[in-house]
Amino acid sequence: MSLISFTGLSMPDFAGLIHSPLAVLGVLSLLVLGAGVWGVRKYKSMSGEIKNVTTCGCIAPPPTPEMVRSLNRVARFFIGLQVGKVRYVGLENLHDLKEPSIVSANHPHWIDPLIISQAVNGPARYMAHGRVMQSLGGLFGVYLSKRGVFAAQDNIKDGGVRTREAATQMLVSGQQMVIFPEGLTNFSPSIEDLRPGNVKIAREAAIRLGKPVYIVPAYTRYGRYPGKWLSKLDRAVQYFVVLFGFALYRRGAVCTIGKPISTQELYGPTLTERTDDEAMALLKERLVSLDPTHV
């Protein structure tokens, strides 16, 4: 049955209806309303998944090859837009390593994870702040979790216990980890104080595996930085300014991958000779030594 016969309209009446601005507006309103109802229902159906990906300690399935390729496509687009050309140095230090490892990098820019993802060039797990995973009502977290990202902080304060346990389990199972031990971006070439999570995770994984685990230091130097003044703004505003001000900051970058550091080097042969603070100091020293000082 045609739409014309269904409505009981003649052809001229139907043609007139189509060309009526009010009728067109009515049809569009119905379409928008229908899409809105569908969107609300779809969002509600995802509530369980959203809760999981925004909760510390929840481990989503590893990213599939298709999701890795998707991440690489997105990474190449935004790197080209935001940074321009990136030169990688020392990739063999990462690609030749076959043992369990954590890539630990400095964090001056929101795009750091995408740059590191191109150095890894394969499936990996990326630790992200809970606020990132909660963006867009958690929908961004669902998107990221399928590509290997997991929440490092939520509303429950437990000193990072659940996050470290989840990361340790993933590392022990053979998945590569990417962690930015400064925690938050600082938009400058200097390295802020490191948080102890990554060295603790590496040490615990080494104990469970009964063999060394490695931390691979990585340092990205950008051709231009917005500066620390940006840290005075809200986190979301910071990202907005840098993203849409790409013409001001698109000056290329150098990403240097350092030699892997074993847990025995970080903590000593029995993993007890040094404290977490001493292990972090060694890691920070290695990170700072990778800075090429210019692009």
C-alpha positions, 0 to 999 in steps of 0.5 A: 500500500502506498503512502498516498493511498494509506493517507487517503490523499490525492496526488495533488494533495500529497504534493501540496503537503510535501511543499508545505513548510509546516508539514515538512517541519512536522515530519522533521520534528517527528523524526527528531523525536523518534531519534531521541526516543531511540537514543534514550532507550539505547543509552539505558540499555548500555547502562551496565556496560557504562558502569563497568568501563567507568569503574576502577578494577573492571577489566574489559576484554582485550582489544580485537585486531579490528579495534587496534586498526580503528585506534590507529586510524583515529591516532593518525588523523588526530596526530596529523591534525594536532602535531604534524610529523612525529619522528620516532627514535629507539623503537627497537628498544620496544619492539625487540622486547618479548618480556612483560612490559609497561611503557611509561611516558611523560605526559605534556599533551592530551595526544600523548596516548595516541603518539605512544600507540603508534610506537606500540603498533599493536594491542595494549592497555592504556590507563586513563583518568576516570573523568576521561572514561565518564565523558559524554555520560560514559559513552566515550568510556565505552568507545575507549574500553573497546580499544584497550583503555581502562579507568584509573580513578572513580568516585570510590577512593581506595588509594589506587588498590583496584586499579593496580590489581586490574593492571597487574592481572592484565600484565601477568596475562601477557598484555602490554601496559601503557601508563603515564606516571605523572597522572595528568597533562602539564602542557610543558616539557618538564616532568612533574613528580611521578606517581608510584603506581607503575613501579608497584604494578611492575614489581607485583607482576614480577613476583607473581610471574617469578621473572623480571618485568620491564618498564620501557621509558618514553619521552615525547618532545613537542615543537611548541607547548601551550604552557603551564598557564593552561593548567589554571583552566578546567580540564575540559577547557584545556583540551578544547583550547589545545585541540582547536588551537592546533594551528598554533601548536602544530610544530611536530614532535620527537618520541624517544623510546629508551632502553627497558628497565627491569624490575631487578634494576628498579628494586634490586635482585630480590625486589626488596633492596629499594623502596618505591620512591627510589624506584620512581627516582630512577625511572624519572632520571631515565625519562629526563635523560631521553629529552632531545631538548628540541625537535 
